[in-house]
Amino acid sequence: MSKVSKRLKEARSKIESDKIYPIAEAIKLVKETSVVKFDASIEVHARLGIDPKKGDQIIRASVVLPHGTGKTVKIAAFVPEDRMKEAKDAGGDLVGSEELIAEIKKTSKTDFDIAVTVPEMMPKLAVIAKVLGQKGLMPNPKTGTIGPDLVKMIGELKKGKVSYKNDSTANVHLTIGKVSFDEAKLIENFETFVDSLKKAKPSSLKSTYIKSLFLSSSMGPSIKVSIN
């Protein structure tokens, strides 16, 4: 069993384990109890009442956080030759067509965080679908990474659009900012995500959807948050 550091013990002592905190109080606490010396990320952990084995209850969506996550994302755009300049001007960091696909097929290297493409390029991406899929990088219409409007698509991702999906234990995890963010910005990001999550509720689900919500910073203690 790993040893709990003195700093983490002190942080945990500030939190009542059986209390459900209002979001404003929870945000204040998660900032106060960050136990690392770097600018830690703050995550929301949602425990859902879905059955992840049922295809019609899978949660997969995206949301534009008004204040971003604090992380700079590197975007790869797979586009036809005649749209490469447009993708670069929109903010694409790695822009290419068939030559980029061939390079990834040869090396399996994916030095980017998000991949976007236009519908006509999807058949060409088939040869690297396995490489991208294993790393969660395959463009998907549900996450807003396939579409004809490159300017809008790349622009939203640069501004703070993030994707999320449930894991095998019916939980969803999402970074909503950094400890250095203002409390008001973190609250707004949190509320924007929760609204998006509620809208993603499967129509076939009849039981409780969001069972519990927790906030935590990197390596910090978790704080249970009230569900409004």
N, CA and C of each residue as an Amber inpcrd file, in Angstrom:
protein
   684
   0.8480000  -1.1960000   0.0000000   0.0000000   0.0000000   0.0000000
   0.8830000   1.2460000   0.0000000   0.6220000   2.1920000  -0.9190000
   1.4570000   3.3760000  -1.0090000   1.2650000   4.2940000   0.1870000
   2.3370000   4.9760000   0.5710000   2.3120000   5.8760000   1.7140000
   1.6840000   7.2060000   1.3150000   0.7970000   7.7080000   2.1720000
   0.1420000   8.9780000   1.9190000   1.0310000  10.0970000   2.4520000
   1.3230000  11.0870000   1.6000000   2.2030000  12.1690000   2.0000000
   1.5620000  13.0530000   3.0660000   2.4190000  13.7500000   3.7990000
   1.9400000  14.6580000   4.8470000   1.0710000  15.7500000   4.2370000
   1.4890000  16.2420000   3.0660000   0.7430000  17.3120000   2.4020000
  -0.6530000  16.8490000   2.0060000  -0.7630000  15.6020000   1.5000000
  -2.0660000  15.0810000   1.1070000  -2.9430000  14.8420000   2.3310000
  -2.3430000  14.3700000   3.4370000  -3.0990000  14.1740000   4.6760000
  -3.6900000  15.4910000   5.1650000  -2.8960000  16.5480000   5.0860000
  -3.3640000  17.8690000   5.5000000  -4.4960000  18.3570000   4.5980000
  -4.3580000  18.0940000   3.3070000  -5.3880000  18.5080000   2.3590000
  -6.7000000  17.7710000   2.6250000  -6.5920000  16.4690000   2.8600000
  -7.7950000  15.6650000   3.1330000  -8.4950000  16.0950000   4.4080000
  -7.7240000  16.5780000   5.3710000  -8.3040000  16.9810000   6.6580000
  -9.2260000  18.2010000   6.5150000  -9.0980000  18.9250000   5.4190000
  -9.9290000  20.1150000   5.1910000 -11.2740000  19.7570000   4.5630000
 -11.4260000  18.4850000   4.1700000 -12.6390000  18.0540000   3.4730000
 -13.4280000  17.0720000   4.3320000 -14.7210000  17.3000000   4.4620000
 -15.6010000  16.3730000   5.1770000 -16.0310000  15.2910000   4.1870000
 -15.5980000  14.0740000   4.4300000 -15.8100000  12.9930000   3.4670000
 -17.2830000  12.6730000   3.2130000 -18.1430000  12.9380000   4.1840000
 -19.5580000  12.6060000   4.0280000 -20.4070000  13.8090000   3.6080000
 -19.7420000  14.9200000   3.2970000 -20.4690000  16.1310000   2.9070000
 -20.5250000  16.2910000   1.3960000 -21.6660000  16.7680000   0.9190000
 -21.8180000  17.0940000  -0.4950000 -21.7640000  18.6170000  -0.6060000
 -20.7520000  19.1300000  -1.2980000 -20.4890000  20.5640000  -1.3210000
 -21.1640000  21.2790000  -2.4980000 -21.6680000  22.4880000  -2.2700000
 -22.1280000  23.3230000  -3.3940000 -20.9210000  23.6060000  -4.2790000
 -21.1580000  23.8320000  -5.5670000 -20.0490000  23.9600000  -6.5030000
 -19.0870000  25.0900000  -6.1340000 -19.5920000  26.2410000  -5.6980000
 -18.7120000  27.3660000  -5.3620000 -17.7630000  26.9900000  -4.2230000
 -18.2750000  26.3100000  -3.2320000 -17.4490000  25.8890000  -2.0950000
 -16.4650000  24.8020000  -2.5160000 -16.9330000  23.9000000  -3.3800000
 -16.0770000  22.8080000  -3.8540000 -14.8980000  23.3440000  -4.6730000
 -15.1610000  24.3200000  -5.5300000 -14.0930000  24.9160000  -6.3440000
 -13.0600000  25.5830000  -5.4460000 -13.5200000  26.3080000  -4.4460000
 -12.6050000  26.9710000  -3.5150000 -11.7340000  25.9530000  -2.8000000
 -12.3490000  24.8560000  -2.3740000 -11.6180000  23.8080000  -1.6600000
 -10.6190000  23.0810000  -2.5440000 -11.0170000  22.7960000  -3.7930000
 -10.1140000  22.0430000  -4.6710000  -8.8730000  22.8680000  -4.9950000
  -9.0040000  24.1810000  -5.0230000  -7.8500000  25.0540000  -5.2370000
  -6.9710000  25.0770000  -3.9860000  -7.5970000  25.1500000  -2.8210000
  -6.8570000  25.2160000  -1.5530000  -6.1080000  23.9200000  -1.2450000
  -6.6720000  22.8010000  -1.6990000  -6.1050000  21.5030000  -1.3320000
  -5.2180000  20.8900000  -2.4130000  -4.8540000  21.6680000  -3.4310000
  -3.9140000  21.1660000  -4.4350000  -2.5740000  20.9100000  -3.7530000
  -2.0470000  19.7000000  -3.9290000  -0.8620000  19.2920000  -3.1680000
   0.4310000  19.2990000  -3.9840000   0.3490000  19.7260000  -5.2370000
   1.5440000  19.7160000  -6.0820000   2.0740000  21.1310000  -6.2890000
   3.3210000  21.2310000  -6.7130000   3.9630000  22.5350000  -6.8620000
   3.7500000  23.1490000  -8.2500000   3.2350000  22.3450000  -9.1920000
   2.9560000  22.8730000 -10.5230000   1.4820000  23.2950000 -10.6180000
   1.1240000  23.9240000 -11.7310000  -0.2490000  24.3710000 -11.9320000
  -1.1150000  23.1700000 -12.3070000  -1.7160000  22.5720000 -11.3000000
  -2.4420000  21.3180000 -11.4870000  -3.7330000  21.4920000 -12.2900000
  -4.1080000  20.4340000 -12.9890000  -5.3940000  20.4020000 -13.6790000
  -6.4920000  20.0890000 -12.6810000  -7.6910000  20.5590000 -12.9660000
  -8.8590000  20.2420000 -12.1440000  -9.8100000  19.4190000 -12.9940000
 -10.2190000  18.2900000 -12.4590000 -11.0700000  17.3620000 -13.2000000
 -12.4220000  17.1670000 -12.5330000 -13.4230000  16.9080000 -13.3740000
 -14.7340000  16.4790000 -12.8990000 -14.8450000  14.9850000 -13.1720000
 -15.3380000  14.2570000 -12.1960000 -15.5620000  12.8190000 -12.3450000
 -17.0520000  12.5650000 -12.1100000 -17.7170000  12.0750000 -13.1280000
 -19.1570000  11.8270000 -13.0370000 -19.4330000  10.3270000 -13.0320000
 -20.1330000   9.8730000 -12.0020000 -20.5360000   8.4570000 -11.9200000
 -21.9610000   8.3600000 -12.4550000 -22.1120000   7.6150000 -13.5410000
 -23.4000000   7.5470000 -14.2200000 -24.1420000   6.2340000 -13.9650000
 -25.4400000   6.2780000 -14.1820000 -26.2690000   5.0900000 -13.9850000
 -26.5020000   4.3180000 -15.2650000 -25.6720000   4.5350000 -16.2600000
 -25.8220000   3.8390000 -17.5430000 -25.2470000   2.4230000 -17.4730000
 -25.6080000   1.6120000 -18.4450000 -24.9910000   0.2980000 -18.6200000
 -24.0490000   0.4020000 -19.8100000 -22.7330000   0.5030000 -19.5720000
 -21.7850000   0.7060000 -20.6760000 -21.7260000  -0.4470000 -21.6710000
 -22.3700000  -1.5630000 -21.3450000 -22.3900000  -2.7010000 -22.2590000
 -23.5030000  -2.5730000 -23.2910000 -24.4060000  -1.6230000 -23.0620000
 -25.5070000  -1.4100000 -23.9960000 -25.1520000  -0.2760000 -24.9560000
 -25.1810000  -0.5740000 -26.2360000 -24.7930000   0.4040000 -27.2440000
 -25.6110000   1.6820000 -27.2250000 -26.8990000   1.5700000 -26.8440000
 -27.7610000   2.7560000 -26.8480000 -27.6190000   3.5970000 -25.5810000
 -26.6980000   3.1960000 -24.6970000 -26.4750000   3.9780000 -23.4780000
 -25.0460000   4.5330000 -23.3950000 -24.3170000   4.4220000 -24.4860000
 -22.9580000   4.9540000 -24.5160000 -23.0060000   6.4850000 -24.5580000
 -22.2060000   7.1080000 -23.7180000 -22.1150000   8.5640000 -23.6900000
 -20.8720000   8.9910000 -24.4620000 -21.0780000   9.7710000 -25.5020000
 -19.9710000  10.3060000 -26.3050000 -20.4210000  11.6470000 -26.8570000
 -19.7930000  12.7070000 -26.3780000 -20.2270000  14.0480000 -26.7880000
 -19.0510000  15.0150000 -26.6940000 -19.3200000  16.2550000 -27.0290000
 -18.3000000  17.2990000 -26.9320000 -18.9430000  18.5740000 -26.4090000
 -18.1240000  19.4540000 -25.8570000 -18.6200000  20.7030000 -25.2870000
 -17.5410000  21.7690000 -25.4210000 -17.9680000  22.9900000 -25.6870000
 -17.0240000  24.1080000 -25.7410000 -16.9890000  24.7570000 -24.3620000
 -15.9050000  24.5640000 -23.6280000 -15.7570000  25.1930000 -22.3240000
 -15.4580000  26.6750000 -22.5420000 -16.2270000  27.5680000 -21.9380000
 -16.0570000  29.0040000 -22.2050000 -14.6700000  29.5590000 -21.9100000
 -13.9490000  28.9120000 -20.9910000 -12.6230000  29.4050000 -20.6250000
 -11.5160000  28.3990000 -20.9190000 -11.8320000  27.3960000 -21.7480000
 -10.8270000  26.4070000 -22.1240000 -10.3880000  25.5410000 -20.9620000
  -9.3870000  24.7170000 -21.1930000  -8.8880000  23.8150000 -20.1560000
  -7.5270000  24.2440000 -19.6120000  -6.9430000  25.2530000 -20.2460000
  -5.5970000  25.6640000 -19.8370000  -4.5150000  24.9110000 -20.5680000
  -4.9270000  23.9970000 -21.4240000  -3.9710000  23.2060000 -22.1940000
  -3.9980000  23.6380000 -23.6600000  -2.8240000  23.8030000 -24.2440000
  -2.7260000  24.1280000 -25.6660000  -2.7760000  22.8230000 -26.4650000
  -3.7430000  22.7200000 -27.3560000  -3.8910000  21.4820000 -28.1270000
  -3.2600000  21.6170000 -29.5020000  -2.6550000  20.5250000 -29.9530000
  -2.0720000  20.4660000 -31.2840000  -3.0450000  19.7220000 -32.1940000
  -3.4920000  20.3940000 -33.2410000  -4.5250000  19.8490000 -34.1200000
  -3.9390000  19.4340000 -35.4650000  -4.2350000  18.1930000 -35.8570000
  -3.8550000  17.6990000 -37.1850000  -5.0920000  17.7500000 -38.0730000
  -4.9500000  18.3330000 -39.2490000  -6.0620000  18.4290000 -40.1970000
  -5.7460000  17.6240000 -41.4470000  -6.5780000  16.6320000 -41.7160000
  -6.4420000  15.8130000 -42.9240000  -7.4130000  16.3720000 -43.9650000
  -6.8520000  17.0300000 -44.9690000  -7.6980000  17.7390000 -45.9400000
  -7.1740000  17.5450000 -47.3690000  -8.0210000  17.8090000 -48.3620000
  -7.5410000  17.7500000 -49.7530000  -6.4990000  18.8400000 -49.9950000
  -5.6960000  18.6630000 -51.0290000  -4.6270000  19.6140000 -51.3440000
  -5.1420000  21.0530000 -51.4560000  -6.3090000  21.2250000 -52.0860000
  -6.8110000  22.5760000 -52.3220000  -7.3960000  23.2540000 -51.0790000
  -7.4030000  22.5450000 -49.9410000  -7.9310000  23.1490000 -48.7090000
  -6.8620000  23.2360000 -47.6080000  -5.6300000  22.9300000 -47.9550000
  -4.5580000  22.9470000 -46.9690000  -4.2920000  24.3510000 -46.4220000
  -4.2910000  25.3540000 -47.2900000  -4.0610000  26.7350000 -46.8400000
  -5.1760000  27.1720000 -45.8940000  -6.4110000  26.8080000 -46.2420000
  -7.5640000  27.1550000 -45.4020000  -7.4190000  26.5560000 -44.0060000
  -6.9810000  25.2870000 -43.9400000  -6.8040000  24.6140000 -42.6540000
  -5.6880000  25.2530000 -41.8340000  -4.6080000  25.6320000 -42.5030000
  -3.4910000  26.2870000 -41.8140000  -3.8990000  27.6580000 -41.2940000
  -4.6100000  28.4150000 -42.1030000  -5.0620000  29.7490000 -41.7080000
  -6.0570000  29.6720000 -40.5460000  -6.8090000  28.5620000 -40.4670000
  -7.7970000  28.3860000 -39.3950000  -7.1450000  28.0350000 -38.0600000
  -5.8600000  27.6180000 -38.1220000  -5.1570000  27.2800000 -36.8810000
  -4.6690000  25.8590000 -36.7970000  -4.7990000  25.0980000 -37.8900000
  -4.2980000  23.7280000 -37.8860000  -2.7880000  23.6920000 -37.6990000
  -2.3040000  22.8550000 -36.8010000  -0.8650000  22.7970000 -36.5090000
  -0.1250000  21.8480000 -37.4370000  -0.7890000  20.7620000 -37.7970000
  -0.2050000  19.7760000 -38.7040000  -1.2330000  19.5260000 -39.7970000
  -0.9470000  20.0130000 -40.9870000  -1.9250000  19.9410000 -42.0800000
  -1.3530000  19.1260000 -43.2280000  -2.1270000  18.1890000 -43.7160000
  -1.6470000  17.3600000 -44.8120000  -2.7600000  16.5840000 -45.4760000
  -2.4250000  15.9390000 -46.5630000  -3.3890000  15.1410000 -47.3080000
  -2.9000000  13.6900000 -47.3410000  -2.7950000  13.1270000 -48.5050000
  -2.4340000  11.7110000 -48.6130000  -1.0020000  11.4360000 -48.1540000
  -0.1100000  12.4270000 -48.3040000   1.2790000  12.2140000 -47.8750000
   1.3770000  12.1090000 -46.3550000   0.5370000  12.8410000 -45.6330000
   0.5170000  12.7560000 -44.1700000  -0.0510000  11.4150000 -43.7280000
  -1.0810000  10.9590000 -44.4200000  -1.6640000   9.6500000 -44.1180000
  -0.6350000   8.5500000 -44.3470000   0.1050000   8.6530000 -45.4430000
   1.1250000   7.6450000 -45.7660000   2.2350000   7.6290000 -44.7160000
   2.6090000   8.8020000 -44.2260000   3.6600000   8.8930000 -43.2120000
   3.2250000   8.2280000 -41.9140000   1.9740000   8.4770000 -41.5190000
   1.4610000   7.8740000 -40.2890000   1.3300000   6.3600000 -40.4570000
   0.9090000   5.9340000 -41.6330000   0.8030000   4.4950000 -41.9020000
   2.1660000   3.8270000 -41.7670000   3.2130000   4.5160000 -42.2170000
   4.5700000   3.9510000 -42.2050000   5.1780000   3.9520000 -40.8110000
   4.9810000   5.0490000 -40.0620000   5.6630000   5.2030000 -38.7630000
   4.7880000   4.9430000 -37.5450000   3.4660000   5.0150000 -37.7120000
   2.5020000   4.9200000 -36.6000000   2.6710000   6.0440000 -35.5770000
   3.3790000   7.1040000 -35.9730000   3.5900000   8.2360000 -35.0740000
   2.4710000   9.2660000 -35.2330000   1.9370000   9.7010000 -34.1000000
   0.8610000  10.6970000 -34.1120000   1.2230000  11.7980000 -33.1220000
   1.9540000  12.7750000 -33.5900000   2.4160000  13.8600000 -32.7330000
   1.3930000  15.0020000 -32.7070000   0.1670000  14.6830000 -32.2610000
  -0.8880000  15.6860000 -32.1540000  -1.9310000  15.2060000 -31.1530000
  -2.7710000  16.1370000 -30.7140000  -3.7710000  15.8240000 -29.6800000
  -5.1490000  15.5180000 -30.2520000  -5.4840000  16.1590000 -31.3680000
  -6.8030000  16.0110000 -31.9810000  -6.6440000  15.9510000 -33.4940000
  -7.4450000  15.1100000 -34.1360000  -7.4440000  15.0380000 -35.5990000
  -8.8010000  15.4770000 -36.1280000  -8.7780000  16.3060000 -37.1610000
 -10.0180000  16.7180000 -37.8170000  -9.9060000  16.4190000 -39.3030000
 -11.0590000  16.3060000 -39.9300000 -11.0550000  16.0500000 -41.3700000
 -12.3760000  16.4830000 -41.9830000 -12.4380000  16.4500000 -43.2990000
 -13.6710000  16.7500000 -44.0270000 -14.2370000  15.4320000 -44.5490000
 -15.5530000  15.3610000 -44.7780000 -16.1820000  14.0850000 -45.1550000
 -15.5200000  13.3450000 -46.3080000 -15.0720000  14.0740000 -47.3390000
 -14.5100000  13.3940000 -48.5140000 -13.1660000  12.7230000 -48.2490000
 -12.5260000  13.0610000 -47.1160000 -11.2360000  12.4420000 -46.7870000
 -11.3820000  11.1660000 -45.9650000 -12.5530000  10.9120000 -45.4300000
 -12.7370000   9.7530000 -44.5480000 -12.3530000   8.4160000 -45.1930000
 -12.7160000   8.1580000 -46.4560000 -12.2970000   6.8750000 -47.0610000
 -10.7750000   6.7190000 -47.1010000 -10.0610000   7.8200000 -47.2870000
  -8.5980000   7.7680000 -47.3370000  -7.9890000   7.4870000 -45.9630000
  -8.7040000   7.8660000 -44.8980000  -8.2000000   7.6380000 -43.5340000
  -8.3350000   6.1780000 -43.0960000  -9.0350000   5.3810000 -43.8880000
  -9.2670000   3.9730000 -43.5300000  -7.9650000   3.2170000 -43.2730000
  -6.9000000   3.5650000 -44.0020000  -5.6350000   2.8290000 -43.8760000
  -4.9180000   3.1180000 -42.5500000  -5.3080000   4.1990000 -41.8670000
  -4.6910000   4.4940000 -40.5580000  -5.7510000   4.5200000 -39.4450000
  -6.9150000   3.9810000 -39.7480000  -8.0140000   3.9800000 -38.7700000
  -7.6240000   3.2580000 -37.4800000  -6.8870000   2.1530000 -37.6210000
  -6.4910000   1.3910000 -36.4400000  -5.5170000   2.1890000 -35.5810000
  -4.5490000   2.8370000 -36.2230000  -3.5580000   3.6490000 -35.4890000
  -4.2500000   4.7870000 -34.7540000  -5.1150000   5.5070000 -35.4570000
  -5.8140000   6.6310000 -34.8310000  -6.8030000   6.1550000 -33.7740000
  -7.5040000   5.0750000 -34.0840000  -8.5150000   4.5560000 -33.1530000
  -7.9320000   4.1170000 -31.8250000  -6.7920000   3.4470000 -31.8600000
  -6.1540000   2.9680000 -30.6240000  -5.7560000   4.1150000 -29.7040000
  -5.5170000   5.2890000 -30.2930000  -5.0900000   6.4460000 -29.5020000
  -6.2240000   7.4470000 -29.2820000  -7.4330000   7.0450000 -29.6570000
  -8.5840000   7.9130000 -29.4690000  -8.5630000   9.1490000 -30.3470000
  -7.9350000   9.0490000 -31.5140000  -7.7530000  10.2050000 -32.3830000
  -8.5920000  10.1590000 -33.6660000  -9.3300000   9.0980000 -33.8570000
 -10.0990000   8.9740000 -35.0980000 -11.2060000  10.0230000 -35.1410000
 -11.2390000  10.8520000 -36.1870000 -12.3070000  11.8570000 -36.2890000
 -13.6850000  11.2100000 -36.2210000 -14.6050000  11.9110000 -35.5750000
 -15.9350000  11.3580000 -35.3440000 -16.9560000  12.5060000 -35.3760000
 -18.0500000  12.3320000 -36.0770000 -19.0470000  13.4190000 -36.1340000
 -19.6190000  13.7720000 -34.7630000 -19.6770000  12.7940000 -33.8370000
 -20.2300000  13.0530000 -32.5060000 -19.3460000  13.9840000 -31.6850000
 -18.0650000  14.0340000 -32.0320000 -17.1550000  14.9210000 -31.2900000
 -16.8200000  16.1810000 -32.0940000 -17.5140000  16.3600000 -33.2010000
 -17.3230000  17.5650000 -33.9950000 -15.9760000  17.6640000 -34.6740000
 -15.4060000  16.5310000 -35.0290000 -14.0960000  16.5320000 -35.6830000
 -14.1730000  16.1010000 -37.1540000 -15.3910000  15.9490000 -37.6620000
 -15.6160000  15.7320000 -39.0950000 -16.6580000  16.7490000 -39.5470000
 -16.3470000  17.4740000 -40.6120000 -17.3140000  18.4470000 -41.1000000
 -16.7440000  19.2550000 -42.2420000 -17.5970000  19.9540000 -42.9600000
 -17.1400000  20.7300000 -44.1080000 -16.5380000  22.0830000 -43.7280000
 -16.9160000  22.6130000 -42.5390000 -16.4910000  23.9550000 -42.1320000
 -15.2190000  23.8780000 -41.2820000 -14.0780000  23.9500000 -41.9360000
 -12.7960000  23.8320000 -41.2320000 -12.5490000  24.9930000 -40.2800000
 -12.9210000  26.1880000 -40.6730000 -12.6940000  27.3700000 -39.8390000
 -13.4400000  27.2400000 -38.5090000 -14.7060000  26.8590000 -38.5900000
 -15.5080000  26.6920000 -37.3720000 -14.9860000  25.5310000 -36.5290000
 -14.7130000  24.4110000 -37.1650000 -14.2980000  23.1920000 -36.4770000
 -12.9810000  23.3970000 -35.7150000 -11.9730000  23.9040000 -36.4110000
 -10.6640000  24.1200000 -35.7840000 -10.7370000  25.2640000 -34.7780000
 -11.5010000  26.3050000 -35.1140000 -11.6370000  27.4500000 -34.2160000
 -12.2290000  27.0710000 -32.8750000 -13.2690000  26.2340000 -32.8810000
 -13.9050000  25.8060000 -31.6280000 -12.9550000  24.9600000 -30.7910000
 -12.1880000  24.1050000 -31.4510000 -11.2390000  23.2590000 -30.7230000
 -10.1420000  24.1000000 -30.0780000  -9.6990000  25.1260000 -30.7720000
  -8.6660000  26.0100000 -30.2250000  -9.2030000  26.8340000 -29.0560000
 -10.4820000  27.1580000 -29.0990000 -11.0880000  27.9730000 -28.0360000
 -11.4040000  27.1770000 -26.7750000 -11.4610000  25.8590000 -26.8720000
 -11.7420000  25.0740000 -25.6790000 -12.7640000  23.9720000 -25.8450000
 -13.0200000  23.5690000 -27.0830000 -13.9430000  22.4580000 -27.2990000
 -13.2550000  21.1470000 -26.9380000 -13.8980000  20.3640000 -26.0790000
 -13.3210000  19.0890000 -25.6470000 -14.3500000  17.9720000 -25.8040000
 -13.8700000  16.7790000 -26.0140000 -14.7310000  15.6100000 -26.1500000
 -14.6530000  14.7570000 -24.8990000 -15.7230000  14.0420000 -24.6280000
 -15.7190000  13.1270000 -23.4840000 -16.5750000  11.9030000 -23.8020000
 -16.2780000  10.8210000 -23.1300000 -17.0670000   9.5970000 -23.2750000
 -16.9480000   8.7860000 -21.9970000 -17.9040000   7.9050000 -21.7920000
 -17.8590000   7.0760000 -20.5840000 -16.8000000   5.9930000 -20.7180000
 -16.2540000   5.5710000 -19.5690000 -15.3200000   4.4450000 -19.5800000
 -16.0720000   3.1490000 -19.3170000 -15.3650000   2.0590000 -19.1510000
 -16.0020000   0.7460000 -18.9890000 -16.7290000   0.5830000 -17.6690000
 -16.5060000   1.5140000 -16.7370000 -17.1860000   1.4380000 -15.4350000
 -18.2840000   2.4980000 -15.3120000 -18.7200000   3.0380000 -16.4470000
 -19.8270000   3.9990000 -16.5120000 -19.4820000   5.3580000 -15.9050000
 -18.2010000   5.7080000 -15.9120000 -17.7860000   7.0110000 -15.4070000
 -17.3110000   7.8950000 -16.5550000 -17.4620000   9.2090000 -16.3760000
 -16.9530000  10.1910000 -17.3330000 -15.9890000  11.1070000 -16.5970000
 -14.8370000  11.3610000 -17.1910000 -13.8240000  12.2230000 -16.5840000
 -13.4900000  13.3520000 -17.5550000 -13.4100000  14.5830000 -17.0450000
 -13.1000000  15.7030000 -17.9300000 -12.3430000  16.7910000 -17.1800000
 -11.2730000  17.2940000 -17.7990000 -10.5320000  18.4200000 -17.2410000
 -11.2890000  19.7080000 -17.5510000 -11.5190000  20.5320000 -16.5230000
 -12.2750000  21.7740000 -16.7250000 -11.4280000  23.0220000 -16.4730000
 -10.1250000  22.8460000 -16.2770000  -9.2750000  24.0070000 -16.0810000
  -8.0630000  23.7130000 -15.2290000  -7.4320000  24.7770000 -14.7580000
  -6.2360000  24.6910000 -13.9300000  -6.4890000  25.3420000 -12.5700000
  -5.6810000  24.9710000 -11.5880000  -5.7890000  25.5610000 -10.2540000
  -5.6300000  27.0780000 -10.3110000  -4.8440000  27.5640000 -11.2660000
  -4.5990000  29.0010000 -11.3880000  -5.7910000  29.7760000 -11.9390000
  -6.7940000  29.0770000 -12.4790000  -7.9790000  29.7570000 -13.0140000
  -8.7380000  30.4730000 -11.8990000  -9.3970000  31.5670000 -12.2320000
 -10.3080000  32.2410000 -11.2970000 -11.4460000  31.2900000 -10.9490000
 -11.9490000  31.4030000  -9.7130000 -13.0350000  30.5250000  -9.2900000
 -14.2610000  30.6680000 -10.1900000 -14.5710000  31.8970000 -10.5870000
 -15.7540000  32.1280000 -11.4290000 -15.6320000  31.4090000 -12.7690000
 -14.4220000  31.3860000 -13.3370000 -14.2060000  30.7110000 -14.6180000
 -14.3430000  29.1990000 -14.4750000 -13.8440000  28.6590000 -13.3770000
 -13.9580000  27.2210000 -13.1370000 -15.4160000  26.8180000 -12.9290000
 -16.1550000  27.6510000 -12.2090000 -17.5740000  27.3670000 -11.9870000
 -18.3260000  27.3640000 -13.3160000 -18.0300000  28.3450000 -14.1520000
 -18.7150000  28.4220000 -15.4460000 -18.3620000  27.2290000 -16.3310000
 -17.0980000  26.8280000 -16.3370000 -16.6960000  25.6420000 -17.0980000
 -17.4030000  24.3990000 -16.5690000 -17.4590000  24.2710000 -15.2470000
 -18.1180000  23.1160000 -14.6120000 -19.5850000  23.0600000 -15.0160000
 -20.2830000  24.1780000 -14.8860000 -21.7190000  24.2110000 -15.1820000
 -21.9910000  23.9530000 -16.6630000 -21.1050000  24.4370000 -17.5180000
 -21.2570000  24.1960000 -18.9580000 -21.1200000  22.7110000 -19.2770000
 -20.1390000  22.0650000 -18.6280000 -19.9580000  20.6250000 -18.8390000
 -21.1530000  19.8360000 -18.3190000 -21.6250000  20.1430000 -17.1200000
 -22.7390000  19.3940000 -16.5360000 -24.0020000  19.5450000 -17.3930000
 -24.2450000  20.7610000 -17.9180000 -25.3920000  20.9640000 -18.8150000
 -25.2660000  20.0750000 -20.0520000 -24.0580000  19.9970000 -20.6030000
 -23.8140000  19.1550000 -21.7750000 -24.0330000  17.6830000 -21.4390000
 -23.5520000  17.2710000 -20.2760000 -23.6900000  15.8810000 -19.8540000
 -25.1650000  15.5090000 -19.6850000 -25.9360000  16.4120000 -19.1260000
 -27.3720000  16.1540000 -18.9430000 -28.0730000  15.9900000 -20.2940000
 -27.6750000  16.8020000 -21.2650000 -28.2760000  16.7170000 -22.5960000
 -27.9040000  15.4220000 -23.3090000 -26.8040000  14.8030000 -22.8840000
 -26.3450000  13.5580000 -23.5160000 -27.0260000  12.3250000 -22.9170000
 -27.9630000  12.5180000 -21.9980000 -28.6350000  11.3810000 -21.3560000
 -29.3380000  10.5070000 -22.3980000 -29.0750000   9.2090000 -22.3730000
 -29.7140000   8.3010000 -23.3380000 -31.2300000   8.2460000 -23.1130000
 -31.9990000   8.2680000 -24.1710000 -33.4580000   8.2390000 -24.0460000
 -33.9580000   6.9140000 -23.4860000 -33.1510000   5.8600000 -23.6400000
 -33.5690000   4.5330000 -23.1640000 -33.3360000   4.3360000 -21.6660000
 -32.6210000   5.2610000 -21.0380000 -32.2940000   5.1140000 -19.6100000
 -33.4690000   5.5740000 -18.7570000 -33.9580000   4.6840000 -17.9040000
 -35.0980000   5.0090000 -17.0460000 -34.6870000   5.2370000 -15.5880000
 -33.5080000   4.7780000 -15.2060000 -33.0480000   4.9390000 -13.8260000
 -32.2820000   6.2500000 -13.6690000 -31.7360000   6.4890000 -12.4780000
 -30.9810000   7.7080000 -12.2070000 -29.8050000   7.8170000 -13.1710000
 -29.6500000   8.9730000 -13.7730000 -28.6000000   9.1760000 -14.7790000
 -27.2720000   9.5690000 -14.1200000 -27.2220000  10.7390000 -13.5090000
 -25.9970000  11.1800000 -12.8370000 -26.1010000  10.8100000 -11.3570000
 -25.3530000   9.8000000 -10.9470000 -25.4150000   9.3220000  -9.5700000
 -24.6040000  10.1880000  -8.6160000 -23.4450000  10.6330000  -9.0680000
 -22.6150000  11.4850000  -8.2190000 -21.5980000  12.2340000  -9.0540000
 -21.1450000  13.3720000  -8.5080000 -20.1310000  14.1940000  -9.1570000
 -19.0250000  14.5030000  -8.1610000 -17.7830000  14.4190000  -8.6190000
 -16.6430000  14.7280000  -7.7710000 -15.7030000  15.6860000  -8.5000000
 -15.0050000  16.5180000  -7.7390000 -13.9610000  17.3800000  -8.2590000
 -12.6480000  16.9650000  -7.6190000 -11.5700000  17.0710000  -8.3640000
 -10.2460000  16.8240000  -7.7800000  -9.1960000  17.5260000  -8.6280000
  -8.0860000  17.8520000  -7.9980000  -6.9470000  18.3910000  -8.7360000
  -5.9480000  17.2600000  -8.9400000  -4.9420000  17.4770000  -9.7630000
  -3.9270000  16.4490000 -10.0120000  -3.3100000  15.9890000  -8.6970000
  -3.4710000  14.7000000  -8.3820000  -2.9100000  14.0820000  -7.1780000
  -3.5200000  14.6370000  -5.8870000  -4.5990000  15.4260000  -6.0050000
  -5.2460000  15.9960000  -4.8290000  -6.4370000  15.1710000  -4.3880000
  -7.0230000  15.4900000  -3.2370000  -8.1900000  14.7490000  -2.7220000
  -9.4400000  15.0660000  -3.5270000 -10.3990000  14.1570000  -3.5060000
 -11.6590000  14.3660000  -4.2410000 -12.7000000  15.0060000  -3.3350000
 -13.5700000  15.7830000  -3.9530000 -14.6060000  16.5070000  -3.2280000
 -15.9420000  16.2250000  -3.9050000 -16.9000000  15.7480000  -3.1390000
 -18.2220000  15.4330000  -3.7130000 -19.0150000  16.7140000  -3.9020000
 -19.5980000  16.8520000  -5.0890000 -20.3080000  18.0820000  -5.4490000
 -21.7920000  17.8040000  -5.5960000 -22.6230000  18.7470000  -5.1810000
 -24.0590000  18.5970000  -5.2950000 -24.4880000  18.6320000  -6.7630000
 -25.5190000  17.8910000  -7.0850000 -26.0610000  17.8260000  -8.4450000
 -27.3400000  18.6500000  -8.4840000 -27.3300000  19.6850000  -9.2750000
 -28.5140000  20.5510000  -9.3730000 -29.3990000  20.1350000 -10.5410000
